Amino acid sequence: MSDAEKGIDAVYADRNLLALSLADLLAADPDPETDAGWYLDPDTDGWPVIWIDLPTGQASWHVPPERRSLLERSTLDFDVPVGGYDRHTRDEKNGRLTDYLVGRWER
């Protein structure tokens, strides 16, 4: 089934679970260059934000308020990233994720 056939709600549900899973894995990783957590965005009526810090930079995703109970049961810390949200764009976020996946950063 293609994403177009699934409908936008199903696509976002998949994306939200992937973001949470990635953050959860990174939070459990002992690598000091990665971190992850979640917080409530005061600028969006308290929508949860899942965030990760990578060697290539920060990435974050807003998830619907209905996902808050899942976040509360996760291993993620309820905290903002060190230094706060860096105001990255979606293109910057995707570039940082791509660079991380292909190893384009200095260790």
Backbone hydrogen bonds, N-H to C=O, Kabsch-Sander energy under -0.5 kcal/mol:
donor,donor_aa,acceptor,acceptor_aa,energy
6,K,2,S,-1.6
7,G,3,D,-1.5
11,V,7,G,-1.9
12,Y,8,I,-2.6
13,A,9,D,-2.1
14,D,10,A,-2.1
15,R,11,V,-2.4
16,N,12,Y,-2.8
17,L,13,A,-2.0
18,L,14,D,-2.2
19,A,15,R,-2.5
20,L,16,N,-2.2
21,S,17,L,-2.4
22,L,18,L,-2.8
23,A,19,A,-2.5
24,D,20,L,-2.5
25,L,21,S,-2.3
26,L,22,L,-2.5
27,A,23,A,-2.4
28,A,24,D,-1.3
29,D,25,L,-0.8
29,D,26,L,-0.5
34,T,31,D,-1.6
35,D,53,D,-1.7
37,G,51,W,-2.0
38,W,77,D,-2.1
39,Y,49,V,-1.7
41,D,39,Y,-0.5
41,D,47,W,-2.9
44,T,41,D,-1.4
45,D,42,P,-0.6
46,G,41,D,-1.9
47,W,41,D,-0.6
47,W,44,T,-0.6
49,V,39,Y,-2.9
50,I,61,W,-2.8
51,W,37,G,-2.6
52,I,59,A,-2.8
53,D,35,D,-2.9
54,L,52,I,-0.5
54,L,57,G,-1.9
57,G,54,L,-1.5
59,A,52,I,-2.3
61,W,50,I,-2.5
63,V,48,P,-2.5
67,R,64,P,-2.4
68,R,65,P,-1.9
71,L,67,R,-2.2
72,E,68,R,-2.7
73,R,69,S,-1.1
74,S,70,L,-0.7
74,S,71,L,-0.9
77,D,36,A,-0.6
79,D,38,W,-1.7
79,D,77,D,-1.2
84,G,81,P,-2.9
93,K,89,T,-2.7
94,N,90,R,-2.8
95,G,91,D,-2.3
96,R,92,E,-2.6
97,L,93,K,-2.5
98,T,94,N,-2.4
99,D,95,G,-2.8
100,Y,96,R,-2.2
101,L,97,L,-2.4
102,V,98,T,-2.0
103,G,99,D,-0.5
103,G,100,Y,-0.8
104,R,99,D,-2.9
105,W,103,G,-1.5
